[in-house]
């Protein structure tokens, strides 16, 4: 038998057996309350990781050594493919992507087990481990069944293969985007496992949230990065000039991001007031289920997309697993309904918990709109065979009002106190941001900005950023009374309450991203023009001169590259080279755009594949896209805020003060649950 196939199958079998044995040992240990059995079940996770590493290593060995006896290598490998894309081709097709899922899941479970190594006999941790191993069993079962990457070629073994899909081997982002996206997708297994464990054990208070807060932040940050890296890849590779087209596969990654974002907001309400318990459990379950649904969309072949794979036999298995997970979760929530009753209630619509609830409802509405638009064409085709397309007009019209409402609540919610706010408090906390927003909108209109959406986006963005700046200033002011300089006071404030200020930094990143998204999608312009060698054209203040074409040949590809000089006024901005590429054994011509990135706008050049170098004439696509670079900058700010919020630190409880209503209830500061303080209230109380 082929050695690499043998090692790969052995690793998969080890992972499957270790998962199953771990489930049995943990179940027996929980039933008998036997610590030794629980410890033994916990140790099985390390064997699961070992099996996944052996299988992934065997697959990479087969790809790098061009072992075309393996059907996966014969379909996706090539001797001419560069090493980077050869390594990345493990997750470039169905079977390898499921193997990557199993590997990432095994890694997450190992980290979880290590983190709770001193609580192996805690039923909550034991049940969470058992649930995680149950998910691992399913995915290892897929890799040994319908998604087996180690099948051998039937018949004659080819001497070479076609290589990966051309779209997956013409930009380094392909080596980064899928693994990062999977870190987000798979990471939500951990909070899901703890949510089910809390329901099973009846410990449905706030303790399970504490255990999963950092894991949820890490998964959310990875999913955020993965989604935006996918948009960047689309922008740099596909040549259509955009980064988000409401493609079903794009939507599949957006859906769990929306529900996870809602959870990160509403969990604060449960920690502070004991409310929204059913809602939070439902959001965690929905997020995990949507990751499985997204895997079904991208891996089953039910949709046609540049991101999805071909028809595969794993669709029924994924749907069956999704059904089991959904029914089990709903049954457990119904079983614990009495214990899930919230001890608190919303006292006023002008409170932070009310704003967070409104925020959650908007995120849920956003997710529902995207889910309906994504799934309805599939349901219609299944029902009567009709092929219906739901495109950008639907998504833009339905999501834009929700997006603006979310921006507004993002600006207002952090400034509101818990329980209730008086008119005086609302005026003091919101007047400055509101005047800042009004002034900013007036200025941009005077400067020539037109359109309701752009002007409103600028105003809401200014409102939110002004609110964040005010929050930082109020927090630093409490340290200034001890004589510290502003920079040191600000640093001390952030260091003492990383979760709060990390979240505010994320909000700034969201504002930057939202403004860039609105401006680039509203004001992008483009044209196509035919140019002969030496001929020039002007567009949007730029001058483009076609200098000539050349054909480059390598073992990997043959490319026709056009040289275009870009000038603005009397200044030359350089020579850019859009190309059209043909890969061996592939009939499809792939366009490769060339992008001049600027802080104000990008100049986007594409060479139309029908261009012919024989007559020295090309068909050139020109696009001018404003503020696109700020999409990536905003994402970086969001990730920095996420890292700040998730960064571990030693927590020291401080004396509490009364809340803003004077009810006598202690206002928490930084506690083990990470509840944020109300700095402004403490400043006011001290002033009295």
C-alpha positions, 0 to 999 in steps of 0.5 A, spaced: 500 500 500 502 507 498 506 509 504 503 516 505 496 513 504 497 508 509 499 514 514 494 518 512 488 513 514 492 511 520 492 518 523 484 519 521 483 512 524 487 514 530 483 521 531 476 517 530 477 512 535 480 517 540 474 521 539 470 515 540 473 512 546 474 519 549 466 520 549 465 513 552 470 514 558 467 521 559 460 519 559 462 513 564 466 518 568 460 523 569 456 517 571 460 514 576 463 520 578 470 517 577 476 522 577 480 517 573 475 515 568 475 523 567 482 524 566 483 518 561 477 521 557 481 528 557 487 525 555 484 522 549 484 529 546 491 529 545 491 523 541 485 526 537 490 532 535 496 526 534 491 523 529 490 529 525 497 532 525 499 525 522 494 525 517 495 532 515 502 531 515 501 525 510 497 529 505 502 535 505 508 530 504 504 527 498 502 534 495 510 536 496 512 529 493 507 529 487 505 522 489 500 522 484 497 515 486 493 519 491 487 521 487 487 528 491 494 529 489 492 527 482 486 532 481 489 538 485 497 537 484 502 539 479 509 539 478 509 546 475 505 549 481 510 553 486 511 550 493 506 555 496 500 553 492 502 546 493 502 546 500 495 551 500 492 546 495 491 541 501 485 546 503 483 548 496 478 542 494 473 538 498 477 533 502 483 537 504 478 542 507 475 537 511 481 535 513 483 542 515 477 542 519 478 536 523 486 539 524 483 546 527 478 542 531 483 538 534 487 544 536 482 548 539 480 542 543 487 541 546 488 548 548 481 547 551 483 541 555 490 544 557 487 550 559 482 547 564 487 541 566 486 543 573 478 542 573 478 535 569 473 533 574 468 539 573 462 536 570 461 542 566 468 542 563 467 534 562 461 535 558 464 540 554 470 536 552 465 530 551 461 535 546 467 537 542 469 530 541 462 528 539 463 534 533 470 531 532 467 524 531 463 527 526 468 530 522 473 525 522 468 520 520 467 524 514 474 524 512 474 516 513 468 516 509 465 521 503 470 526 504 476 521 504 483 525 501 487 518 501 483 514 496 488 511 491 487 512 483 483 507 480 487 505 473 493 508 470 497 513 475 498 520 471 505 522 471 502 529 472 496 533 475 492 539 473 494 543 479 489 547 483 484 551 480 487 557 477 484 562 481 487 559 487 494 559 485 495 566 483 495 570 489 499 569 496 492 570 500 490 563 498 495 560 503 492 565 508 485 566 507 482 559 508 486 557 514 484 564 518 477 563 516 477 556 519 480 558 525 474 563 526 469 557 523 471 552 528 473 556 534 465 557 535 465 549 537 468 551 544 463 556 546 457 551 543 460 545 547 460 549 553 453 552 552 450 545 551 454 543 557 451 548 561 444 546 559 446 539 561 449 540 568 443 545 569 449 550 571 446 556 566 448 562 570 453 566 568 459 561 569 459 558 563 460 565 559 466 566 563 469 560 561 468 561 554 469 569 553 476 569 551 475 563 546 469 567 543 473 573 542 479 569 538 474 566 534 470 572 532 477 576 531 479 570 526 472 570 523 473 577 522 480 577 519 478 571 514 472 574 511 476 581 510 482 577 507 477 573 502 474 580 500 481 582 499 483 576 495 476 577 491 479 584 490 486 583 488 484 576 484 477 576 480 478 582 476 471 585 477 473 591 481 469 589 487 470 586 494 463 584 496 458 581 491 453 578 496 455 571 493 452 565 497 459 563 500 461 570 502 454 570 506 455 563 509 461 566 512 457 573 514 451 569 517 455 566 523 459 573 524 453 576 525 450 572 530 457 571 534 457 579 534 450 579 537 452 574 542 458 578 544 454 584 546 448 581 549 453 577 554 455 583 557 447 584 559 447 577 562 453 578 566 451 585 569 444 584 570 443 576 569 438 577 563 438 574 556 440 567 558 435 564 553 437 569 548 445 568 549 444 560 549 440 561 542 445 565 539 451 561 541 447 555 538 445 559 532 452 561 531 455 554 531 449 551 526 451 557 521 458 554 521 455 548 519 450 551 514 456 555 511 460 548 510 454 545 507 453 551 502 461 551 500 462 544 500 456 540 498 456 543 491 449 546 491 451 553 489 455 555 483 460 560 486 468 561 484 468 560 492 465 553 492 467 546 490 464 541 485 458 536 487 460 532 493 457 526 497 457 530 504 451 534 503 446 529 506 451 528 512 452 535 513 445 536 513 443 530 518 448 533 523 446 540 522 439 537 524 441 533 530 445 539 533 439 543 532 434 539 535 438 537 541 440 544 542 432 546 542 430 540 546 435 542 552 433 549 552 426 547 553 428 542 558 432 548 562 426 553 561 425 554 568 432 555 570 433 560 564 428 565 567 432 571 568 432 574 575 432 582 572 428 586 567 429 592 563 427 598 567 427 603 562 428 604 554 433 609 556 438 604 559 444 600 556 441 593 557 435 596 552 440 599 547 444 592 547 437 588 546 436 593 540 442 592 538 441 584 538 434 585 535 438 589 529 443 583 528 438 578 528 434 582 523 440 583 519 442 575 519 435 573 517 435 578 511 442 575 509 439 568 510 433 569 506 436 572 500 441 566 500 437 560 502 431 562 498 433 560 491 436 554 493 429 552 496 425 555 490 430 550 486 428 544 490 421 545 490 419 546 483 426 546 479 426 554 478 432 558 478 432 564 482 437 569 483 437 574 489 442 579 487 445 586 490 439 590 489 435 586 495 441 585 499 443 593 499 436 595 500 434 591 506 441 591 509 442 598 509 437 601 514 439 596 519 446 598 518 445 605 519 441 603 525 447 599 528 452 605 527 447 609 531 446 604 537 454 603 537 455 610 538 449 611 543 449 604 547 456 605 551 454 612 553 448 610 557 448 607 564 445 601 566 438 601 569 435 608 567 438 614 565 435 621 566 434 627 561 440 630 565 445 624 564 443 623 556 444 630 555 451 630 558 453 624 555 450 625 548 450 632 547 458 633 545 457 627 540 451 629 537 453 636 536 460 633 533 456 629 528 451 635 526 457 639 525 461 634 521 455 633 516 454 640 515 462 641 513 462 635 508 456 637 505 459 644 504 465 641 501 461 637 496 459 630 499 452 628 496 447 622 497 443 621 503 447 614 505 454 617 504 452 623 508 449 619 514 454 614 514 459 620 515 455 623 521 454 617 524 461 615 524 463 622 527 457 621 532 460 614 534 468 616 534 466 622 538 463 618 543 469 613 544 474 619 545 469 622 550 469 615 554 477 614 553 477 622 556 472 620 562 476 614 564 483 617 564 480 623 568 479 619 574 487 617 574 488 624 572 486 626 579 492 622 582 497 627 578 498 622 573 500 626 566 494 624 560 498 619 556 500 615 563 493 616 565 490 614 559 494 608 559 493 606 566 485 606 564 486 602 558 490 597 562 485 596 568 479 595 563 482 592 557 475 589 555 471 595 555 476 599 551 478 594 547 471 594 545 471 601 544 477 600 539 473 595 535 468 600 534 472 605 531 475 600 527 467 598 525 466 606 523 472 606 519 470 600 515 463 602 514 465 609 512 470 606 507 465 601 505 459 606 503 464 611 500 467 605 495 461 602 493 457 609 492 462 613 488 466 607 485 467 609 477 469 605 471 470 604 464 473 600 458 477 602 453 481 600 447 488 602 446 493 601 441 501 601 443 503 608 445 496 611 445 493 614 451 486 615 454 484 620 460 479 618 466 477 621 472 483 626 472 488 620 470 492 619 464 493 612 462 498 610 456 499 603 453 506 602 453 506 595 450 505 587 451 510 581 453 508 574 454 512 571 460 512 563 460 514 559 466 512 552 468 506 554 472 503 559 467 503 563 460 501 570 461 500 576 457 502 582 461 501 589 458 505 595 461 500 601 463 503 608 465 499 612 470 500 619 470 496 625 474 497 632 471 505 632 470 506 627 475 508 620 473 505 615 478 509 609 475 508 603 470 502 598 472 502 591 469 495 587 468 495 581 465 491 575 462 494 568 464 493 561 462 495 555 466 497 548 463 491 543 463 486 549 464 482 552 458 480 558 462 483 564 462 485 568 468 485 575 468 490 578 474 488 586 475 494 591 477 492 596 483 495 602 485 493 603 492 492 610 495 490 613 501 484 617 497 483 612 492 485 606 488 486 605 481 484 598 478 487 596 471 484 589 468 486 586 461 480 583 458 481 576 456 479 577 449 485 582 448 490 580 443 497 582 443 498 580 435 495 587 433 498 591 438 491 593 441 488 591 448 482 592 451 483 595 458 478 596 464 479 602 468 476 603 475 477 608 480 475 606 487 475 611 493 478 609 500 478 602 499 485 601 503 481 604 509 477 597 509 483 594 511 486 599 515 479 599 519 479 591 519 486 592 523 483 596 528 478 591 529 483 586 530 487 590 535 481 592 539 479 584 539 486 582 541 486 588 547 480 585 549 482 578 549 489 579 552 489 576 559 491 580 565 491 579 573 484 582 575 484 585 582 477 587 584 476 594 587 471 597 591 464 598 588 460 605 588 453 606 588 450 606 581 447 612 577 440 611 580 442 611 587 439 604 589 445 602 593 446 596 588 454 596 587 457 598 580 462 593 578 469 595 576 473 590 573 471 583 575 473 576 573 467 576 569 470 582 565 464 587 566 466 594 564 465 600 569 462 606 569 468 611 569 463 617 568 459 615 574 465 614 579 467 621 577 461 624 578 460 621 585 467 623 587 465 630 585 460 630 590 
